[in-house]
């Protein structure tokens, strides 16, 4: 069977189509090669930028090195941005499958370049002439000009980093390949962390001059929480001191202790019905209990009012810290000599202040005198400028992150600067980024037995589904195990001041704990159990369901509390639990888990 040849016109059209198809294929191959080569080059520049950024921690010690560091960073980030923003790359971002990968890489490169080339530039300009030693007190006075010189630059840098973090955080990772998704997550986490750090710097340079008396004397009440006797925010308020600031000068003007305060017949300030329903009026009747409510803005107001009633001074703010935070400061100052002839160090501060002092002195007045002497000695060393400023900043930062350093200002403009930071001691945050649980522990023995109680907390997504809009739904289980590690003969081997001596209805040696578990809004409780078979009380606080419980532990005994919640609506993929800071610096005060199911 013969086949008729195609007419000349058809042959011509066929050849033209073949040429066009071949040309398209060649262009596609060239475009793929172009994108591949430029992507590889961009990856190399971003890797170089990452290596340069590894030295960023040293900038704190030598800010003058920042300019060279940022110059190296910006050269690489600019090259990576140029390589991922040409017309061919941009056009390919509209393609299926490969398009989202290229768009994500281009967005990340642009965001990082904005940070290196713009957000950090104002900071490097001032860093060239700035030394961290400028923050060191000289003869008890801090030069406030050091803060003014970097305030505007810090705010510009913080705003730029915030924009970059928002840009990368908005990337839809549902269509991304595993390696690209991981890289985007790592960059997003880094930008979030750096943005928070820079924002903290901006807030500090705005707030500290005023707090240090730039416009006139200020008085701040420092309360020391005693973690050997738990309260929700850490421990009872024991020792106290007033620090006066005036144009950068620091002076310790008065000291006190909880024994100076009476029990008030009624609340010193009105409490909301929700708070009273859960905690009663106790937080507003005893200075020891002002930290029982897990909101430091309320603690600050109550402590200020009680100090005013007993001492006659309306302070400008309240600052709280615990002996663990004090140990961080001692790592920066070095050992402090005490009037007793011994030294207070970073290694012995917690054990000495929270346990050994009670074994050594039976008289509470002697204990108070020891605490007062220790506080005065540490303050004197800090005010003398002995501490390494970089180490001091690191110590304060760690204490703040662990919620062992808290602040409240009676001045609304100052409190507004502190807002949205962990320093204000808020309830656990629930937003588009996280679901916040609260695990708040309180001593019910009237003793210092919590020095011997371990608290182990876990938080896990049992089941979860990641939704297309980057939200998650599912169930989350929180588990708390409390263990009394006191010696078996604690009832007879430990002094009454540690065991309570049975004075509050609990037999010596037993550790009684009262806990409050705050659930995130928009979650539903599906299960709650205690291994000892006891039940729960509770209430509602600020839109959060609260479960309360009580448990008595003999030496060596443990109790486990477990609860499970289910999300009512799609929300954050990360769950976080804030836990009462205890005597153990190695036990996290914040734990979390992320929904990883697809």
C-alpha positions in Angstrom: 0.0 0.0 0.0 1.5 3.2 -1.1 1.5 6.5 0.9 1.0 9.8 -0.8 3.6 12.4 -0.1 2.5 15.4 1.9 1.9 18.5 -0.1 4.8 21.1 0.0 2.8 23.5 2.3 2.1 20.8 4.8 5.7 19.7 4.8 6.8 23.3 5.4 4.3 23.8 8.3 5.5 20.5 9.8 9.1 21.6 9.7 8.3 25.0 11.2 6.4 23.3 14.0 9.3 20.9 14.6 11.7 23.9 14.7 9.4 25.7 17.1 9.0 22.7 19.3 12.7 22.1 19.2 13.4 25.7 20.0 11.0 25.6 23.0 12.7 22.5 24.3 16.1 24.0 23.9 14.9 27.2 25.7 13.4 25.1 28.4 16.7 23.2 28.8 18.6 26.5 28.8 16.2 28.0 31.3 16.5 25.0 33.6 20.2 25.1 33.3 20.2 28.9 33.9 18.0 28.5 37.0 20.0 25.5 38.2 23.3 27.3 37.9 22.1 30.5 39.5 20.4 28.5 42.3 23.6 26.7 43.0 25.5 30.0 43.1 22.9 31.6 45.3 23.1 28.6 47.7 26.9 29.2 47.9 26.5 32.8 48.7 23.8 32.1 51.4 26.1 29.4 52.9 28.9 32.0 53.0 26.5 34.4 54.7 25.6 31.8 57.2 29.3 31.2 58.1 29.8 35.0 58.5 26.7 35.2 60.8 28.2 32.5 63.0 30.5 35.2 64.4 27.6 37.5 65.3 27.8 36.5 69.0 31.2 38.1 69.3 29.8 41.4 68.3 28.3 41.8 71.8 31.8 41.9 73.2 33.3 44.1 70.4 30.5 46.1 68.7 33.1 47.8 66.5 33.4 44.6 64.6 29.8 44.7 63.5 30.5 46.9 60.4 33.0 44.4 58.9 30.6 41.5 59.7 27.6 43.1 58.1 29.7 44.1 55.1 30.6 40.5 54.5 27.0 39.4 55.0 25.5 42.0 52.7 27.9 41.2 49.9 26.8 37.6 49.9 23.1 38.3 50.4 23.0 40.9 47.6 24.6 38.4 45.3 22.1 35.7 46.3 19.2 38.1 45.8 20.4 39.2 42.3 20.8 35.5 41.3 17.2 34.7 42.4 15.3 37.7 41.0 16.1 37.9 37.3 13.3 37.7 34.7 13.8 34.0 34.0 13.8 33.0 37.7 10.7 35.2 38.3 8.8 33.7 35.3 9.6 30.2 36.5 8.0 31.0 39.9 4.6 30.7 38.2 5.2 27.1 37.1 3.6 24.2 38.9 5.7 22.2 41.4 9.0 23.9 40.8 7.5 27.4 41.0 6.8 27.3 44.8 10.3 26.1 45.5 11.8 29.0 43.5 9.4 31.5 45.0 10.4 30.4 48.5 14.1 30.6 47.8 13.7 34.0 46.2 11.6 35.3 49.1 14.2 34.1 51.7 17.1 35.6 49.7 15.3 39.0 49.5 14.4 39.0 53.2 17.9 38.1 54.3 19.3 40.7 52.0 17.0 43.4 53.4 18.2 42.5 56.9 21.9 42.6 56.0 21.8 45.6 53.7 19.2 47.8 55.5 18.0 46.6 58.9 21.5 46.2 60.3 23.1 49.2 58.7 21.9 51.7 61.3 23.2 49.5 64.1 26.6 49.1 62.4 26.9 52.9 62.0 26.7 53.4 65.8 28.5 50.2 66.7 31.7 51.5 65.1 32.1 54.0 67.9 30.4 52.0 70.7 31.9 49.8 73.4 30.0 47.5 75.6 32.2 48.9 78.4 30.2 52.1 78.1 27.4 50.3 80.1 29.7 49.6 83.0 28.9 51.7 86.1 31.7 54.1 87.1 31.7 55.0 90.8 28.1 53.8 91.0 26.9 55.7 88.0 26.0 54.6 84.4 26.5 57.0 81.6 23.0 57.4 80.1 24.3 58.8 76.9 25.4 55.3 75.9 21.7 54.3 75.5 20.7 57.5 73.7 23.4 56.9 71.1 21.9 53.6 69.9 18.2 54.0 70.6 17.1 55.1 67.2 19.3 52.7 65.4 18.1 49.8 67.5 14.5 50.6 66.7 15.2 50.9 63.0 17.0 47.5 63.0 14.1 45.9 65.0 11.5 47.2 62.6 13.5 45.9 59.6 14.0 42.5 61.1 10.3 42.3 62.0 9.4 43.0 58.3 11.8 40.3 57.1 10.4 37.8 59.7 6.9 38.5 58.5 7.8 38.1 54.9 9.4 34.6 55.4 6.7 33.6 57.9 4.1 34.2 55.2 5.6 31.6 52.9 3.1 28.7 52.3 5.2 25.6 52.9 2.5 23.1 52.0 3.8 22.7 48.4 7.5 22.8 49.4 9.9 19.8 49.1 11.3 18.6 52.4 14.7 20.2 52.2 13.3 23.5 51.0 10.6 23.5 53.8 13.3 22.7 56.4 15.5 25.6 55.1 12.5 28.0 55.2 11.6 26.9 58.7 15.2 27.4 59.9 15.4 30.9 58.4 12.0 31.8 59.8 13.0 30.7 63.3 16.3 32.6 63.0 14.6 35.8 61.9 11.9 35.5 64.6 14.6 35.0 67.3 16.8 37.8 66.0 13.8 40.1 65.6 12.8 39.5 69.2 16.4 40.1 70.4 16.7 43.4 68.5 13.3 44.5 69.6 14.4 43.8 73.2 17.4 46.0 72.6 15.2 48.8 71.2 12.9 48.6 74.1 15.8 48.6 76.6 17.5 51.6 75.1 14.1 53.4 75.3 13.2 52.4 78.8 16.5 52.2 80.7 17.4 55.9 80.7 14.0 56.8 82.3 14.3 53.9 84.8 17.8 55.1 85.7 16.6 58.5 86.6 17.3 60.5 83.5 14.5 63.0 84.3 14.6 62.7 88.1 15.0 60.2 90.9 13.1 56.9 90.7 12.5 54.3 93.4 12.2 50.6 92.6 11.2 47.8 94.9 13.2 44.6 94.3 11.5 41.5 95.6 13.4 38.2 95.8 11.2 35.1 95.2 12.1 32.1 97.3 11.8 29.0 95.1 12.1 26.7 98.2 8.5 27.7 98.9 6.7 27.7 95.6 4.3 30.3 94.3 2.9 30.4 90.7 5.6 32.9 89.5 8.4 31.2 91.3 8.3 31.5 95.1 7.1 33.5 98.1 8.3 37.0 98.4 10.9 37.0 101.2 13.7 39.5 101.1 13.1 43.0 99.6 15.1 46.1 98.9 14.6 49.6 97.4 17.0 50.8 94.7 17.0 54.5 94.0 18.2 55.8 90.6 19.1 59.4 89.8 20.7 60.4 86.5 22.4 57.0 86.2 23.5 56.7 89.9 22.4 53.6 91.8 21.9 53.5 95.6 20.4 50.9 97.9 18.2 52.9 100.2 16.2 50.4 102.3 15.8 46.7 102.9 13.0 44.6 104.3 11.6 41.1 104.6 8.2 39.4 104.7 8.4 39.5 108.5 7.9 43.3 108.3 4.4 42.8 106.9 1.2 42.0 108.6 -1.7 40.0 107.4 -4.3 42.4 106.1 -7.9 41.9 107.2 -9.1 42.5 103.6 -7.5 42.7 100.2 -5.2 45.7 99.9 -6.5 46.1 96.3 -9.7 44.7 94.8 -9.4 41.4 92.9 -11.6 40.3 90.1 -14.3 37.7 90.8 -12.5 35.2 88.6 -9.2 35.6 90.6 -11.1 35.3 93.9 -12.9 32.2 92.6 -9.6 30.4 92.0 -7.2 31.9 94.6 -9.4 33.6 97.1 -8.2 36.9 98.6 -4.9 35.5 99.8 -2.8 37.2 97.2 -4.0 40.6 98.3 -3.7 39.8 102.1 -0.1 38.4 102.6 3.1 39.8 101.0 4.2 36.1 100.7 1.3 35.4 98.4 1.4 38.3 95.9 3.2 35.9 93.4 0.4 33.3 93.7 -1.5 34.8 90.8 0.5 34.1 87.6 0.3 37.7 86.3 3.2 39.9 87.4 1.4 43.2 86.7 -1.0 42.3 89.5 1.9 41.1 91.7 3.6 44.5 91.2 0.6 46.5 92.1 -0.1 44.4 95.2 3.5 44.6 96.4 3.7 48.3 95.8 0.5 48.9 97.8 1.8 46.8 100.7 5.2 48.5 100.8 3.4 51.9 100.8 1.2 50.8 103.7 4.1 49.5 105.8 7.0 51.7 104.7 5.3 54.9 103.5 6.9 55.0 100.0 5.1 54.7 96.7 7.7 53.1 94.5 7.8 53.7 90.7 7.9 50.0 89.9 8.6 46.5 91.2 11.3 44.1 89.9 11.4 40.5 90.9 14.2 37.9 90.7 15.1 34.6 92.3 18.3 33.0 93.6 18.8 31.2 90.3 18.8 34.5 88.4 21.1 35.8 91.1 23.5 32.9 90.3 23.5 34.0 86.7 24.5 37.5 87.8 27.3 36.1 90.0 28.7 34.4 86.9 29.2 37.9 85.5 30.4 39.6 88.8 32.5 36.8 90.2 32.3 35.7 93.8 31.0 38.1 96.4 32.4 38.3 99.9 29.8 38.1 102.7 30.1 39.5 106.2 30.2 35.9 107.5 33.6 35.4 105.9 32.4 33.1 103.2 31.8 33.8 99.5 28.6 33.8 97.5 29.2 32.3 94.1 27.4 31.3 91.0 27.8 27.7 92.1 26.6 27.9 95.7 24.0 30.8 95.6 21.0 28.5 95.1 21.9 25.9 97.7 23.1 28.5 100.2 20.2 30.9 100.0 17.4 28.3 99.6 18.5 25.5 101.9 21.7 25.8 103.9 20.7 29.1 105.5 17.7 27.3 107.1 19.9 24.5 108.3 22.4 27.0 109.8 20.0 29.6 111.4 16.9 28.5 113.3 15.8 32.1 114.0 14.0 33.7 111.1 15.5 37.1 112.1 19.0 35.7 111.6 17.9 34.3 108.2 16.6 37.7 107.2 19.8 39.3 108.2 21.8 36.8 106.1 19.6 37.5 103.1 19.9 41.3 103.5 23.7 41.0 103.8 23.9 38.9 100.6 21.7 41.2 98.6 23.7 44.3 99.7 27.0 42.6 98.8 25.8 41.7 95.3 24.4 45.1 94.7 27.6 46.8 95.8 29.6 44.7 93.4 27.3 45.3 90.4 27.1 49.1 91.2 30.9 49.2 91.4 31.2 48.2 87.8 33.1 45.0 88.5 30.9 42.8 86.3 31.8 42.1 82.7 29.1 44.1 80.9 28.6 41.5 78.1 28.3 38.7 80.6 25.9 40.7 82.7 23.7 41.4 79.6 23.8 37.7 78.8 22.9 36.8 82.4 19.9 39.2 82.5 18.8 38.0 79.1 18.7 34.4 80.3 16.9 35.3 83.5 14.3 37.1 81.5 13.8 34.3 79.0 13.2 31.9 81.9 10.8 34.3 83.6 13.1 34.6 86.6 13.4 38.3 86.1 10.1 40.2 86.0 9.2 43.9 85.9 6.2 46.1 86.4 6.1 49.9 86.2 3.6 52.2 87.9 4.2 54.6 85.0 1.9 53.7 82.1 4.4 54.9 79.5 7.1 52.7 80.8 4.7 49.7 81.2 3.7 50.2 77.5 7.4 49.7 76.5 7.5 46.5 78.5 4.3 45.1 77.1 4.4 42.0 74.9 7.6 40.8 76.6 8.1 38.0 79.0 9.4 40.6 81.5 5.9 41.6 82.4 5.0 38.1 83.5 1.8 37.6 81.5 -0.4 34.6 81.2 0.8 32.0 78.7 0.5 33.5 75.2 -2.0 32.0 72.7 -1.9 33.5 69.2 -1.4 32.5 65.6 2.0 31.1 66.4 1.4 29.0 69.6 -1.2 27.5 72.0 -0.2 28.5 75.5 -0.6 26.2 78.6 0.3 27.3 82.1 1.7 25.0 84.9 1.7 26.9 88.1 2.9 25.3 91.4 2.3 26.5 94.9 3.5 25.3 98.3 0.7 24.2 100.6 2.9 23.1 103.5 3.9 26.4 104.9 7.5 25.3 104.6 10.7 25.2 102.5 10.1 21.6 101.3 9.9 22.6 97.6 13.7 22.6 97.6 13.4 18.8 97.6 10.5 18.5 95.1 11.2 17.8 91.4 8.7 18.8 88.7 8.9 17.1 85.4 6.5 18.4 82.7 5.9 17.1 79.2 3.7 18.4 76.4 2.9 16.4 73.2 0.5 16.5 70.3 -1.2 13.1 70.4 -3.0 13.5 67.1 -2.9 16.5 64.8 -3.7 17.5 61.2 -1.8 20.3 59.5 -4.3 22.3 57.4 -3.7 24.0 54.0 -3.9 27.5 55.7 -0.9 26.6 57.9 -3.1 25.9 61.0 -3.4 22.7 62.9 -6.2 20.8 64.7 -5.9 17.8 67.0 -5.4 16.8 70.7 -2.6 17.7 73.1 -1.6 16.0 76.3 0.1 17.8 79.2 1.7 15.6 81.9 3.2 16.8 85.2 5.1 14.5 87.6 6.0 15.7 91.1 8.5 13.8 93.2 9.5 14.4 96.8 13.3 13.8 96.9 13.7 14.7 100.6 15.5 12.2 102.8 13.4 9.4 104.3 13.9 10.7 107.8 13.1 14.3 106.8 10.5 14.6 109.6 13.3 14.4 112.2 16.5 15.3 110.3 15.3 18.6 108.9 14.5 21.6 111.0 10.9 22.7 111.5 11.5 25.8 109.4 12.0 23.6 106.4 9.4 20.9 107.1 6.8 23.3 108.5 6.7 21.4 111.7 3.1 20.5 111.2 2.1 24.1 111.8 -0.2 24.3 108.8 -1.9 20.9 109.1 0.7 18.9 107.1 2.8 16.3 108.8 6.6 17.1 108.8 8.4 15.6 105.9 5.4 15.7 103.6 5.5 18.1 100.7 2.0 19.5 99.9 1.6 21.1 96.4 -1.3 23.1 95.1 -1.3 23.4 91.3 -3.1 25.5 88.8 -3.2 24.3 85.2 -4.2 26.9 82.6 -5.6 25.7 79.3 -5.3 27.6 76.0 -8.4 29.4 74.8 -10.4 27.6 72.1 -9.5 24.2 73.5 -11.8 21.7 75.1 -10.8 19.5 78.0 -11.4 15.8 77.1 -9.6 14.0 79.9 -7.9 14.8 83.3 -6.5 12.3 85.8 -4.3 12.1 88.9 -2.3 9.0 89.7 -3.3 9.3 93.4 -7.0 9.2 92.4 -7.9 12.7 93.7 -9.9 15.1 91.7 -9.8 18.7 90.4 -11.3 22.1 91.1 -10.9 25.2 89.0 -12.5 28.1 87.4 -12.1 30.6 84.5 -9.4 33.2 84.3 -9.2 35.7 81.4 -11.1 33.3 79.1 -8.9 30.3 80.0 -10.2 27.2 81.8 -8.2 26.6 85.0 -7.9 23.2 86.7 -6.7 23.2 90.3 -5.4 20.2 92.3 -3.7 19.4 95.6 -1.3 16.5 96.4 0.6 15.4 99.5 3.9 13.6 98.9 5.9 11.6 101.4 9.7 11.4 100.9 10.4 9.3 97.9 6.7 9.4 96.7 5.6 10.8 93.3 2.3 11.9 91.8 1.4 12.3 88.1 -1.2 14.7 86.7 -2.3 14.3 83.1 -4.8 16.2 81.0 -5.8 16.2 77.4 -7.4 18.9 75.3 -8.8 19.0 71.8 -8.7 22.2 69.7 -12.1 23.6 69.0 -11.0 25.5 65.9 -7.9 25.4 63.6 -5.0 27.2 65.3 -1.3 27.3 65.8 0.8 24.3 65.0 3.0 24.8 68.1 1.9 24.1 71.7 3.9 25.6 74.6 3.7 25.2 78.3 5.1 27.8 80.8 6.1 26.2 84.0 6.8 27.7 87.4 10.6 28.4 87.7 12.0 26.1 90.4 15.4 25.8 92.1 16.8 23.8 89.2 18.3 26.0 86.4 18.6 22.9 84.1 14.8 22.2 84.1 13.2 24.3 81.3 10.6 26.8 82.3 9.1 26.6 78.9 8.5 23.4 76.9 6.7 22.8 73.6 5.8 20.4 70.8 4.8 21.0 67.2 2.3 19.3 64.9 4.4 17.5 62.3 1.6 15.4 60.7 0.6 16.2 57.1 
